[in-house]
C-alpha cells in the first residue's frame, strides 16, 4: 500500500486498534452470567463477550459493542448496549 502513497500500513492500523483492547481475567461473575439466559440464543464465546461487557457496565465502565454478527448485535441491543459502527 505504501507504493500507492498511503501513509499508514496495516500494521500501523492494527497497532492502533490493539492499543485500545484490554484483556480481562475470567471472573467467576462473568462466567456465571454467561450461563444465564440471553434475550436470544447465543454461541458460547458470544455469551462470554456479552457477559464481560455486562460486568464492565455494572462496574460503571462505558461499553459499546462492535460486531458484524447479527445475533450478537440483536442481543447487545436488547441488553441495552450502545452499538459502535464498523467502517
PDB file of N, CA, C and O in Angstrom, chain B, residues numbered from 101:
ATOM      1  N   UNK B 101       0.819  -1.195   0.000  1.00  0.00           N
ATOM      2  CA  UNK B 101       0.000   0.000   0.000  1.00  0.00           C
ATOM      3  C   UNK B 101       0.861   1.257   0.000  1.00  0.00           C
ATOM      4  O   UNK B 101       0.439   2.292  -0.516  1.00  0.00           O
ATOM      5  N   UNK B 102       2.057   1.185   0.568  1.00  0.00           N
ATOM      6  CA  UNK B 102       2.880   2.373   0.622  1.00  0.00           C
ATOM      7  C   UNK B 102       3.313   2.807  -0.774  1.00  0.00           C
ATOM      8  O   UNK B 102       3.591   3.985  -1.003  1.00  0.00           O
ATOM      9  N   UNK B 103       3.370   1.867  -1.699  1.00  0.00           N
ATOM     10  CA  UNK B 103       3.738   2.207  -3.072  1.00  0.00           C
ATOM     11  C   UNK B 103       2.719   3.148  -3.701  1.00  0.00           C
ATOM     12  O   UNK B 103       3.035   3.872  -4.645  1.00  0.00           O
ATOM     13  N   UNK B 104       1.492   3.137  -3.174  1.00  0.00           N
ATOM     14  CA  UNK B 104       0.437   3.997  -3.707  1.00  0.00           C
ATOM     15  C   UNK B 104       0.331   5.306  -2.929  1.00  0.00           C
ATOM     16  O   UNK B 104      -0.608   6.076  -3.129  1.00  0.00           O
ATOM     17  N   UNK B 105       1.279   5.553  -2.056  1.00  0.00           N
ATOM     18  CA  UNK B 105       1.289   6.805  -1.316  1.00  0.00           C
ATOM     19  C   UNK B 105       0.467   6.789  -0.044  1.00  0.00           C
ATOM     20  O   UNK B 105       0.253   7.838   0.563  1.00  0.00           O
ATOM     21  N   UNK B 106       0.000   5.617   0.375  1.00  0.00           N
ATOM     22  CA  UNK B 106      -0.748   5.519   1.619  1.00  0.00           C
ATOM     23  C   UNK B 106       0.249   5.609   2.765  1.00  0.00           C
ATOM     24  O   UNK B 106       1.270   4.921   2.763  1.00  0.00           O
ATOM     25  N   UNK B 107      -0.044   6.452   3.734  1.00  0.00           N
ATOM     26  CA  UNK B 107       0.915   6.691   4.807  1.00  0.00           C
ATOM     27  C   UNK B 107       0.911   5.607   5.876  1.00  0.00           C
ATOM     28  O   UNK B 107       1.965   5.278   6.421  1.00  0.00           O
ATOM     29  N   UNK B 108      -0.251   5.050   6.184  1.00  0.00           N
ATOM     30  CA  UNK B 108      -0.317   4.042   7.223  1.00  0.00           C
ATOM     31  C   UNK B 108      -0.292   2.641   6.615  1.00  0.00           C
ATOM     32  O   UNK B 108      -0.868   2.391   5.556  1.00  0.00           O
ATOM     33  N   UNK B 109       0.380   1.751   7.302  1.00  0.00           N
ATOM     34  CA  UNK B 109       0.377   0.363   6.864  1.00  0.00           C
ATOM     35  C   UNK B 109      -0.699  -0.381   7.652  1.00  0.00           C
ATOM     36  O   UNK B 109      -1.265   0.154   8.606  1.00  0.00           O
ATOM     37  N   UNK B 110      -0.970  -1.598   7.250  1.00  0.00           N
ATOM     38  CA  UNK B 110      -1.921  -2.411   8.004  1.00  0.00           C
ATOM     39  C   UNK B 110      -1.406  -2.645   9.420  1.00  0.00           C
ATOM     40  O   UNK B 110      -2.187  -2.708  10.370  1.00  0.00           O
ATOM     41  N   UNK B 111      -0.103  -2.772   9.555  1.00  0.00           N
ATOM     42  CA  UNK B 111       0.482  -2.972  10.884  1.00  0.00           C
ATOM     43  C   UNK B 111       0.226  -1.757  11.769  1.00  0.00           C
ATOM     44  O   UNK B 111      -0.059  -1.914  12.956  1.00  0.00           O
ATOM     45  N   UNK B 112       0.323  -0.548  11.216  1.00  0.00           N
ATOM     46  CA  UNK B 112       0.048   0.657  11.984  1.00  0.00           C
ATOM     47  C   UNK B 112      -1.402   0.679  12.443  1.00  0.00           C
ATOM     48  O   UNK B 112      -1.690   1.002  13.596  1.00  0.00           O
ATOM     49  N   UNK B 113      -2.309   0.335  11.546  1.00  0.00           N
ATOM     50  CA  UNK B 113      -3.732   0.305  11.893  1.00  0.00           C
ATOM     51  C   UNK B 113      -4.012  -0.757  12.947  1.00  0.00           C
ATOM     52  O   UNK B 113      -4.782  -0.520  13.878  1.00  0.00           O
ATOM     53  N   UNK B 114      -3.398  -1.916  12.807  1.00  0.00           N
ATOM     54  CA  UNK B 114      -3.593  -2.989  13.786  1.00  0.00           C
ATOM     55  C   UNK B 114      -3.084  -2.562  15.163  1.00  0.00           C
ATOM     56  O   UNK B 114      -3.734  -2.832  16.173  1.00  0.00           O
ATOM     57  N   UNK B 115      -1.926  -1.896  15.211  1.00  0.00           N
ATOM     58  CA  UNK B 115      -1.400  -1.402  16.487  1.00  0.00           C
ATOM     59  C   UNK B 115      -2.353  -0.400  17.122  1.00  0.00           C
ATOM     60  O   UNK B 115      -2.559  -0.424  18.335  1.00  0.00           O
ATOM     61  N   UNK B 116      -2.933   0.476  16.319  1.00  0.00           N
ATOM     62  CA  UNK B 116      -3.890   1.458  16.842  1.00  0.00           C
ATOM     63  C   UNK B 116      -5.105   0.772  17.444  1.00  0.00           C
ATOM     64  O   UNK B 116      -5.566   1.140  18.524  1.00  0.00           O
ATOM     65  N   UNK B 117      -5.620  -0.225  16.741  1.00  0.00           N
ATOM     66  CA  UNK B 117      -6.799  -0.942  17.231  1.00  0.00           C
ATOM     67  C   UNK B 117      -6.460  -1.724  18.498  1.00  0.00           C
ATOM     68  O   UNK B 117      -7.186  -1.649  19.489  1.00  0.00           O
ATOM     69  N   UNK B 118      -5.369  -2.466  18.463  1.00  0.00           N
ATOM     70  CA  UNK B 118      -4.999  -3.288  19.612  1.00  0.00           C
ATOM     71  C   UNK B 118      -4.607  -2.444  20.821  1.00  0.00           C
ATOM     72  O   UNK B 118      -4.679  -2.917  21.955  1.00  0.00           O
ATOM     73  N   UNK B 119      -4.196  -1.213  20.591  1.00  0.00           N
ATOM     74  CA  UNK B 119      -3.867  -0.320  21.693  1.00  0.00           C
ATOM     75  C   UNK B 119      -5.078   0.007  22.551  1.00  0.00           C
ATOM     76  O   UNK B 119      -4.930   0.389  23.712  1.00  0.00           O
ATOM     77  N   UNK B 120      -6.271  -0.139  21.993  1.00  0.00           N
ATOM     78  CA  UNK B 120      -7.498   0.137  22.733  1.00  0.00           C
ATOM     79  C   UNK B 120      -8.148  -1.109  23.313  1.00  0.00           C
ATOM     80  O   UNK B 120      -9.246  -1.035  23.864  1.00  0.00           O
ATOM     81  N   UNK B 121      -7.488  -2.248  23.196  1.00  0.00           N
ATOM     82  CA  UNK B 121      -8.052  -3.505  23.681  1.00  0.00           C
ATOM     83  C   UNK B 121      -7.488  -3.805  25.064  1.00  0.00           C
ATOM     84  O   UNK B 121      -6.293  -3.645  25.312  1.00  0.00           O
ATOM     85  N   UNK B 122      -8.362  -4.241  25.952  1.00  0.00           N
ATOM     86  CA  UNK B 122      -7.924  -4.662  27.270  1.00  0.00           C
ATOM     87  C   UNK B 122      -8.245  -6.137  27.433  1.00  0.00           C
ATOM     88  O   UNK B 122      -9.276  -6.614  26.958  1.00  0.00           O
ATOM     89  N   UNK B 123      -7.368  -6.847  28.097  1.00  0.00           N
ATOM     90  CA  UNK B 123      -7.582  -8.256  28.379  1.00  0.00           C
ATOM     91  C   UNK B 123      -8.148  -8.363  29.793  1.00  0.00           C
ATOM     92  O   UNK B 123      -7.605  -7.796  30.741  1.00  0.00           O
ATOM     93  N   UNK B 124      -9.246  -9.097  29.912  1.00  0.00           N
ATOM     94  CA  UNK B 124      -9.885  -9.260  31.210  1.00  0.00           C
ATOM     95  C   UNK B 124      -9.635 -10.657  31.740  1.00  0.00           C
ATOM     96  O   UNK B 124      -9.606 -11.629  30.985  1.00  0.00           O
ATOM     97  N   UNK B 125      -9.456 -10.743  33.041  1.00  0.00           N
ATOM     98  CA  UNK B 125      -9.349 -12.050  33.676  1.00  0.00           C
ATOM     99  C   UNK B 125     -10.737 -12.681  33.697  1.00  0.00           C
ATOM    100  O   UNK B 125     -11.736 -11.981  33.864  1.00  0.00           O
ATOM    101  N   UNK B 126     -10.803 -13.997  33.529  1.00  0.00           N
ATOM    102  CA  UNK B 126     -12.083 -14.680  33.551  1.00  0.00           C
ATOM    103  C   UNK B 126     -12.619 -14.684  34.979  1.00  0.00           C
ATOM    104  O   UNK B 126     -12.282 -15.566  35.769  1.00  0.00           O
ATOM    105  N   UNK B 127     -13.423 -13.733  35.300  1.00  0.00           N
ATOM    106  CA  UNK B 127     -14.010 -13.582  36.618  1.00  0.00           C
ATOM    107  C   UNK B 127     -15.175 -14.563  36.768  1.00  0.00           C
ATOM    108  O   UNK B 127     -15.954 -14.723  35.828  1.00  0.00           O
ATOM    109  N   UNK B 128     -15.314 -15.219  37.916  1.00  0.00           N
ATOM    110  CA  UNK B 128     -16.442 -16.136  38.108  1.00  0.00           C
ATOM    111  C   UNK B 128     -17.806 -15.474  37.885  1.00  0.00           C
ATOM    112  O   UNK B 128     -18.750 -16.126  37.440  1.00  0.00           O
ATOM    113  N   UNK B 129     -17.905 -14.179  38.196  1.00  0.00           N
ATOM    114  CA  UNK B 129     -19.169 -13.456  37.978  1.00  0.00           C
ATOM    115  C   UNK B 129     -19.503 -13.429  36.491  1.00  0.00           C
ATOM    116  O   UNK B 129     -20.662 -13.589  36.111  1.00  0.00           O
ATOM    117  N   UNK B 130     -18.496 -13.229  35.656  1.00  0.00           N
ATOM    118  CA  UNK B 130     -18.700 -13.201  34.204  1.00  0.00           C
ATOM    119  C   UNK B 130     -19.131 -14.583  33.719  1.00  0.00           C
ATOM    120  O   UNK B 130     -20.061 -14.702  32.922  1.00  0.00           O
ATOM    121  N   UNK B 131     -18.465 -15.609  34.193  1.00  0.00           N
ATOM    122  CA  UNK B 131     -18.811 -16.960  33.765  1.00  0.00           C
ATOM    123  C   UNK B 131     -20.217 -17.356  34.221  1.00  0.00           C
ATOM    124  O   UNK B 131     -20.951 -18.005  33.477  1.00  0.00           O
ATOM    125  N   UNK B 132     -20.589 -16.968  35.439  1.00  0.00           N
ATOM    126  CA  UNK B 132     -21.951 -17.243  35.920  1.00  0.00           C
ATOM    127  C   UNK B 132     -22.983 -16.564  35.030  1.00  0.00           C
ATOM    128  O   UNK B 132     -23.998 -17.163  34.676  1.00  0.00           O
ATOM    129  N   UNK B 133     -22.715 -15.298  34.667  1.00  0.00           N
ATOM    130  CA  UNK B 133     -23.661 -14.568  33.812  1.00  0.00           C
ATOM    131  C   UNK B 133     -23.751 -15.221  32.444  1.00  0.00           C
ATOM    132  O   UNK B 133     -24.827 -15.257  31.849  1.00  0.00           O
ATOM    133  N   UNK B 134     -22.647 -15.736  31.938  1.00  0.00           N
ATOM    134  CA  UNK B 134     -22.637 -16.378  30.622  1.00  0.00           C
ATOM    135  C   UNK B 134     -23.536 -17.611  30.587  1.00  0.00           C
ATOM    136  O   UNK B 134     -24.015 -18.004  29.523  1.00  0.00           O
ATOM    137  N   UNK B 135     -23.762 -18.216  31.742  1.00  0.00           N
ATOM    138  CA  UNK B 135     -24.620 -19.396  31.818  1.00  0.00           C
ATOM    139  C   UNK B 135     -26.104 -19.050  31.929  1.00  0.00           C
ATOM    140  O   UNK B 135     -26.964 -19.914  31.756  1.00  0.00           O
ATOM    141  N   UNK B 136     -26.397 -17.785  32.219  1.00  0.00           N
ATOM    142  CA  UNK B 136     -27.799 -17.361  32.339  1.00  0.00           C
ATOM    143  C   UNK B 136     -28.383 -17.138  30.943  1.00  0.00           C
ATOM    144  O   UNK B 136     -27.646 -16.997  29.967  1.00  0.00           O
ATOM    145  N   UNK B 137     -29.720 -17.107  30.860  1.00  0.00           N
ATOM    146  CA  UNK B 137     -30.356 -16.886  29.550  1.00  0.00           C
ATOM    147  C   UNK B 137     -30.061 -15.494  28.983  1.00  0.00           C
ATOM    148  O   UNK B 137     -29.841 -14.535  29.723  1.00  0.00           O
ATOM    149  N   UNK B 138     -30.062 -15.415  27.681  1.00  0.00           N
ATOM    150  CA  UNK B 138     -29.928 -14.164  26.946  1.00  0.00           C
ATOM    151  C   UNK B 138     -31.241 -13.906  26.212  1.00  0.00           C
ATOM    152  O   UNK B 138     -32.059 -14.816  26.074  1.00  0.00           O
ATOM    153  N   UNK B 139     -31.453 -12.676  25.739  1.00  0.00           N
ATOM    154  CA  UNK B 139     -32.714 -12.392  25.041  1.00  0.00           C
ATOM    155  C   UNK B 139     -32.970 -13.340  23.860  1.00  0.00           C
ATOM    156  O   UNK B 139     -34.115 -13.685  23.571  1.00  0.00           O
ATOM    157  N   UNK B 140     -31.903 -13.752  23.191  1.00  0.00           N
ATOM    158  CA  UNK B 140     -31.986 -14.659  22.043  1.00  0.00           C
ATOM    159  C   UNK B 140     -30.845 -15.653  22.158  1.00  0.00           C
ATOM    160  O   UNK B 140     -29.881 -15.398  22.879  1.00  0.00           O
ATOM    161  N   UNK B 141     -30.932 -16.788  21.461  1.00  0.00           N
ATOM    162  CA  UNK B 141     -29.842 -17.771  21.531  1.00  0.00           C
ATOM    163  C   UNK B 141     -28.492 -17.158  21.137  1.00  0.00           C
ATOM    164  O   UNK B 141     -28.399 -16.367  20.198  1.00  0.00           O
ATOM    165  N   UNK B 142     -27.453 -17.545  21.880  1.00  0.00           N
ATOM    166  CA  UNK B 142     -26.096 -17.078  21.587  1.00  0.00           C
ATOM    167  C   UNK B 142     -25.140 -18.265  21.587  1.00  0.00           C
ATOM    168  O   UNK B 142     -25.412 -19.303  22.190  1.00  0.00           O
ATOM    169  N   UNK B 143     -24.032 -18.090  20.909  1.00  0.00           N
ATOM    170  CA  UNK B 143     -22.960 -19.082  20.944  1.00  0.00           C
ATOM    171  C   UNK B 143     -22.133 -18.862  22.207  1.00  0.00           C
ATOM    172  O   UNK B 143     -22.221 -17.808  22.837  1.00  0.00           O
ATOM    173  N   UNK B 144     -21.340 -19.848  22.571  1.00  0.00           N
ATOM    174  CA  UNK B 144     -20.590 -19.805  23.826  1.00  0.00           C
ATOM    175  C   UNK B 144     -19.686 -18.579  23.943  1.00  0.00           C
ATOM    176  O   UNK B 144     -19.709 -17.897  24.967  1.00  0.00           O
ATOM    177  N   UNK B 145     -18.892 -18.288  22.914  1.00  0.00           N
ATOM    178  CA  UNK B 145     -17.988 -17.136  23.007  1.00  0.00           C
ATOM    179  C   UNK B 145     -18.753 -15.817  23.014  1.00  0.00           C
ATOM    180  O   UNK B 145     -18.327 -14.858  23.658  1.00  0.00           O
ATOM    181  N   UNK B 146     -19.874 -15.759  22.306  1.00  0.00           N
ATOM    182  CA  UNK B 146     -20.699 -14.543  22.353  1.00  0.00           C
ATOM    183  C   UNK B 146     -21.249 -14.340  23.762  1.00  0.00           C
ATOM    184  O   UNK B 146     -21.319 -13.210  24.245  1.00  0.00           O
ATOM    185  N   UNK B 147     -21.639 -15.430  24.421  1.00  0.00           N
ATOM    186  CA  UNK B 147     -22.135 -15.332  25.794  1.00  0.00           C
ATOM    187  C   UNK B 147     -21.049 -14.781  26.717  1.00  0.00           C
ATOM    188  O   UNK B 147     -21.331 -13.964  27.593  1.00  0.00           O
ATOM    189  N   UNK B 148     -19.814 -15.228  26.521  1.00  0.00           N
ATOM    190  CA  UNK B 148     -18.711 -14.729  27.348  1.00  0.00           C
ATOM    191  C   UNK B 148     -18.443 -13.257  27.049  1.00  0.00           C
ATOM    192  O   UNK B 148     -18.228 -12.472  27.972  1.00  0.00           O
ATOM    193  N   UNK B 149     -18.452 -12.872  25.770  1.00  0.00           N
ATOM    194  CA  UNK B 149     -18.228 -11.464  25.416  1.00  0.00           C
ATOM    195  C   UNK B 149     -19.325 -10.570  25.979  1.00  0.00           C
ATOM    196  O   UNK B 149     -19.040  -9.532  26.576  1.00  0.00           O
ATOM    197  N   UNK B 150     -20.577 -10.971  25.790  1.00  0.00           N
ATOM    198  CA  UNK B 150     -21.689 -10.164  26.303  1.00  0.00           C
ATOM    199  C   UNK B 150     -21.674 -10.112  27.827  1.00  0.00           C
ATOM    200  O   UNK B 150     -21.971  -9.071  28.411  1.00  0.00           O
ATOM    201  N   UNK B 151     -21.337 -11.203  28.465  1.00  0.00           N
ATOM    202  CA  UNK B 151     -21.259 -11.230  29.928  1.00  0.00           C
ATOM    203  C   UNK B 151     -20.132 -10.336  30.441  1.00  0.00           C
ATOM    204  O   UNK B 151     -20.280  -9.669  31.466  1.00  0.00           O
ATOM    205  N   UNK B 152     -19.021 -10.324  29.737  1.00  0.00           N
ATOM    206  CA  UNK B 152     -17.907  -9.437  30.111  1.00  0.00           C
ATOM    207  C   UNK B 152     -18.332  -7.979  29.978  1.00  0.00           C
ATOM    208  O   UNK B 152     -18.063  -7.166  30.862  1.00  0.00           O
ATOM    209  N   UNK B 153     -18.989  -7.653  28.881  1.00  0.00           N
ATOM    210  CA  UNK B 153     -19.467  -6.283  28.676  1.00  0.00           C
ATOM    211  C   UNK B 153     -20.490  -5.905  29.745  1.00  0.00           C
ATOM    212  O   UNK B 153     -20.469  -4.789  30.263  1.00  0.00           O
ATOM    213  N   UNK B 154     -21.374  -6.827  30.069  1.00  0.00           N
ATOM    214  CA  UNK B 154     -22.382  -6.609  31.102  1.00  0.00           C
ATOM    215  C   UNK B 154     -21.713  -6.322  32.445  1.00  0.00           C
ATOM    216  O   UNK B 154     -22.112  -5.403  33.160  1.00  0.00           O
ATOM    217  N   UNK B 155     -20.696  -7.111  32.783  1.00  0.00           N
ATOM    218  CA  UNK B 155     -19.966  -6.937  34.042  1.00  0.00           C
ATOM    219  C   UNK B 155     -19.262  -5.576  34.077  1.00  0.00           C
ATOM    220  O   UNK B 155     -19.328  -4.866  35.080  1.00  0.00           O
ATOM    221  N   UNK B 156     -18.597  -5.222  32.992  1.00  0.00           N
ATOM    222  CA  UNK B 156     -17.921  -3.919  32.942  1.00  0.00           C
ATOM    223  C   UNK B 156     -18.906  -2.775  33.101  1.00  0.00           C
ATOM    224  O   UNK B 156     -18.630  -1.796  33.795  1.00  0.00           O
ATOM    225  N   UNK B 157     -20.063  -2.906  32.449  1.00  0.00           N
ATOM    226  CA  UNK B 157     -21.085  -1.862  32.562  1.00  0.00           C
ATOM    227  C   UNK B 157     -21.561  -1.748  34.001  1.00  0.00           C
ATOM    228  O   UNK B 157     -21.775  -0.640  34.492  1.00  0.00           O
ATOM    229  N   UNK B 158     -21.733  -2.884  34.692  1.00  0.00           N
ATOM    230  CA  UNK B 158     -22.146  -2.849  36.097  1.00  0.00           C
ATOM    231  C   UNK B 158     -21.092  -2.189  36.986  1.00  0.00           C
ATOM    232  O   UNK B 158     -21.420  -1.636  38.035  1.00  0.00           O
ATOM    233  N   UNK B 159     -19.831  -2.246  36.568  1.00  0.00           N
ATOM    234  CA  UNK B 159     -18.748  -1.596  37.314  1.00  0.00           C
ATOM    235  C   UNK B 159     -18.630  -0.111  36.975  1.00  0.00           C
ATOM    236  O   UNK B 159     -17.755   0.580  37.497  1.00  0.00           O
ATOM    237  N   UNK B 160     -19.519   0.381  36.094  1.00  0.00           N
ATOM    238  CA  UNK B 160     -19.521   1.800  35.748  1.00  0.00           C
ATOM    239  C   UNK B 160     -18.734   2.161  34.511  1.00  0.00           C
ATOM    240  O   UNK B 160     -18.597   3.342  34.192  1.00  0.00           O
ATOM    241  N   UNK B 161     -18.211   1.169  33.801  1.00  0.00           N
ATOM    242  CA  UNK B 161     -17.453   1.423  32.578  1.00  0.00           C
ATOM    243  C   UNK B 161     -18.400   1.709  31.414  1.00  0.00           C
ATOM    244  O   UNK B 161     -19.490   1.144  31.338  1.00  0.00           O
ATOM    245  N   UNK B 162     -17.981   2.577  30.526  1.00  0.00           N
ATOM    246  CA  UNK B 162     -18.731   2.819  29.296  1.00  0.00           C
ATOM    247  C   UNK B 162     -18.384   1.692  28.326  1.00  0.00           C
ATOM    248  O   UNK B 162     -17.212   1.448  28.041  1.00  0.00           O
ATOM    249  N   UNK B 163     -19.408   1.011  27.823  1.00  0.00           N
ATOM    250  CA  UNK B 163     -19.191  -0.136  26.950  1.00  0.00           C
ATOM    251  C   UNK B 163     -20.010   0.032  25.682  1.00  0.00           C
ATOM    252  O   UNK B 163     -21.204   0.329  25.738  1.00  0.00           O
ATOM    253  N   UNK B 164     -19.368  -0.157  24.544  1.00  0.00           N
ATOM    254  CA  UNK B 164     -20.058  -0.185  23.256  1.00  0.00           C
ATOM    255  C   UNK B 164     -19.661  -1.489  22.566  1.00  0.00           C
ATOM    256  O   UNK B 164     -18.526  -1.950  22.688  1.00  0.00           O
ATOM    257  N   UNK B 165     -20.597  -2.066  21.852  1.00  0.00           N
ATOM    258  CA  UNK B 165     -20.369  -3.332  21.158  1.00  0.00           C
ATOM    259  C   UNK B 165     -20.187  -3.058  19.669  1.00  0.00           C
ATOM    260  O   UNK B 165     -20.978  -2.340  19.058  1.00  0.00           O
ATOM    261  N   UNK B 166     -19.145  -3.632  19.099  1.00  0.00           N
ATOM    262  CA  UNK B 166     -18.900  -3.538  17.658  1.00  0.00           C
ATOM    263  C   UNK B 166     -18.879  -4.952  17.100  1.00  0.00           C
ATOM    264  O   UNK B 166     -18.067  -5.777  17.519  1.00  0.00           O
ATOM    265  N   UNK B 167     -19.761  -5.231  16.166  1.00  0.00           N
ATOM    266  CA  UNK B 167     -19.837  -6.580  15.610  1.00  0.00           C
ATOM    267  C   UNK B 167     -20.470  -6.562  14.232  1.00  0.00           C
ATOM    268  O   UNK B 167     -21.286  -5.696  13.917  1.00  0.00           O
ATOM    269  N   UNK B 168     -20.086  -7.520  13.425  1.00  0.00           N
ATOM    270  CA  UNK B 168     -20.749  -7.744  12.139  1.00  0.00           C
ATOM    271  C   UNK B 168     -21.812  -8.836  12.269  1.00  0.00           C
ATOM    272  O   UNK B 168     -22.604  -9.051  11.352  1.00  0.00           O
ATOM    273  N   UNK B 169     -21.824  -9.523  13.412  1.00  0.00           N
ATOM    274  CA  UNK B 169     -22.702 -10.661  13.619  1.00  0.00           C
ATOM    275  C   UNK B 169     -24.109 -10.208  14.009  1.00  0.00           C
ATOM    276  O   UNK B 169     -24.280  -9.460  14.973  1.00  0.00           O
ATOM    277  N   UNK B 170     -25.095 -10.655  13.271  1.00  0.00           N
ATOM    278  CA  UNK B 170     -26.481 -10.239  13.504  1.00  0.00           C
ATOM    279  C   UNK B 170     -26.978 -10.688  14.875  1.00  0.00           C
ATOM    280  O   UNK B 170     -27.587  -9.899  15.597  1.00  0.00           O
ATOM    281  N   UNK B 171     -26.726 -11.949  15.245  1.00  0.00           N
ATOM    282  CA  UNK B 171     -27.186 -12.440  16.549  1.00  0.00           C
ATOM    283  C   UNK B 171     -26.571 -11.652  17.696  1.00  0.00           C
ATOM    284  O   UNK B 171     -27.253 -11.303  18.660  1.00  0.00           O
ATOM    285  N   UNK B 172     -25.287 -11.378  17.584  1.00  0.00           N
ATOM    286  CA  UNK B 172     -24.601 -10.622  18.625  1.00  0.00           C
ATOM    287  C   UNK B 172     -25.174  -9.210  18.725  1.00  0.00           C
ATOM    288  O   UNK B 172     -25.419  -8.706  19.821  1.00  0.00           O
ATOM    289  N   UNK B 173     -25.384  -8.580  17.570  1.00  0.00           N
ATOM    290  CA  UNK B 173     -25.917  -7.213  17.544  1.00  0.00           C
ATOM    291  C   UNK B 173     -27.313  -7.154  18.171  1.00  0.00           C
ATOM    292  O   UNK B 173     -27.600  -6.260  18.967  1.00  0.00           O
ATOM    293  N   UNK B 174     -28.173  -8.100  17.815  1.00  0.00           N
ATOM    294  CA  UNK B 174     -29.534  -8.110  18.349  1.00  0.00           C
ATOM    295  C   UNK B 174     -29.518  -8.299  19.864  1.00  0.00           C
ATOM    296  O   UNK B 174     -30.226  -7.596  20.585  1.00  0.00           O
ATOM    297  N   UNK B 175     -28.716  -9.243  20.346  1.00  0.00           N
ATOM    298  CA  UNK B 175     -28.617  -9.453  21.791  1.00  0.00           C
ATOM    299  C   UNK B 175     -28.066  -8.220  22.498  1.00  0.00           C
ATOM    300  O   UNK B 175     -28.581  -7.819  23.541  1.00  0.00           O
ATOM    301  N   UNK B 176     -27.033  -7.625  21.939  1.00  0.00           N
ATOM    302  CA  UNK B 176     -26.444  -6.428  22.552  1.00  0.00           C
ATOM    303  C   UNK B 176     -27.467  -5.305  22.629  1.00  0.00           C
ATOM    304  O   UNK B 176     -27.575  -4.634  23.655  1.00  0.00           O
ATOM    305  N   UNK B 177     -28.212  -5.095  21.560  1.00  0.00           N
ATOM    306  CA  UNK B 177     -29.249  -4.057  21.563  1.00  0.00           C
ATOM    307  C   UNK B 177     -30.298  -4.344  22.630  1.00  0.00           C
ATOM    308  O   UNK B 177     -30.680  -3.453  23.389  1.00  0.00           O
ATOM    309  N   UNK B 178     -30.760  -5.586  22.686  1.00  0.00           N
ATOM    310  CA  UNK B 178     -31.804  -5.939  23.643  1.00  0.00           C
ATOM    311  C   UNK B 178     -31.310  -5.893  25.085  1.00  0.00           C
ATOM    312  O   UNK B 178     -32.109  -5.785  26.016  1.00  0.00           O
ATOM    313  N   UNK B 179     -29.995  -5.974  25.269  1.00  0.00           N
ATOM    314  CA  UNK B 179     -29.416  -5.852  26.617  1.00  0.00           C
ATOM    315  C   UNK B 179     -29.087  -4.393  26.945  1.00  0.00           C
ATOM    316  O   UNK B 179     -28.572  -4.091  28.021  1.00  0.00           O
ATOM    317  N   UNK B 180     -29.389  -3.495  26.007  1.00  0.00           N
ATOM    318  CA  UNK B 180     -29.211  -2.070  26.273  1.00  0.00           C
ATOM    319  C   UNK B 180     -27.828  -1.519  25.983  1.00  0.00           C
ATOM    320  O   UNK B 180     -27.500  -0.426  26.445  1.00  0.00           O
ATOM    321  N   UNK B 181     -27.010  -2.238  25.235  1.00  0.00           N
ATOM    322  CA  UNK B 181     -25.673  -1.754  24.911  1.00  0.00           C
ATOM    323  C   UNK B 181     -25.721  -0.789  23.743  1.00  0.00           C
ATOM    324  O   UNK B 181     -26.544  -0.927  22.838  1.00  0.00           O
ATOM    325  N   UNK B 182     -24.837   0.180  23.775  1.00  0.00           N
ATOM    326  CA  UNK B 182     -24.624   1.055  22.621  1.00  0.00           C
ATOM    327  C   UNK B 182     -23.893   0.246  21.563  1.00  0.00           C
ATOM    328  O   UNK B 182     -23.003  -0.544  21.878  1.00  0.00           O
ATOM    329  N   UNK B 183     -24.270   0.446  20.310  1.00  0.00           N
ATOM    330  CA  UNK B 183     -23.580  -0.233  19.225  1.00  0.00           C
ATOM    331  C   UNK B 183     -22.621   0.734  18.568  1.00  0.00           C
ATOM    332  O   UNK B 183     -22.983   1.870  18.261  1.00  0.00           O
ATOM    333  N   UNK B 184     -21.411   0.287  18.356  1.00  0.00           N
ATOM    334  CA  UNK B 184     -20.398   1.087  17.685  1.00  0.00           C
ATOM    335  C   UNK B 184     -20.387   0.699  16.217  1.00  0.00           C
ATOM    336  O   UNK B 184     -20.498  -0.479  15.878  1.00  0.00           O
ATOM    337  N   UNK B 185     -20.255   1.682  15.355  1.00  0.00           N
ATOM    338  CA  UNK B 185     -20.246   1.385  13.922  1.00  0.00           C
ATOM    339  C   UNK B 185     -18.885   0.870  13.502  1.00  0.00           C
ATOM    340  O   UNK B 185     -17.854   1.265  14.047  1.00  0.00           O
ATOM    341  N   UNK B 186     -18.902  -0.010  12.530  1.00  0.00           N
ATOM    342  CA  UNK B 186     -17.676  -0.558  11.948  1.00  0.00           C
ATOM    343  C   UNK B 186     -17.535   0.007  10.547  1.00  0.00           C
ATOM    344  O   UNK B 186     -18.499   0.062   9.785  1.00  0.00           O
ATOM    345  N   UNK B 187     -16.340   0.418  10.224  1.00  0.00           N
ATOM    346  CA  UNK B 187     -16.112   1.002   8.897  1.00  0.00           C
ATOM    347  C   UNK B 187     -15.422   0.024   7.982  1.00  0.00           C
ATOM    348  O   UNK B 187     -15.151   0.346   6.826  1.00  0.00           O
TER     349      UNK B 187
END
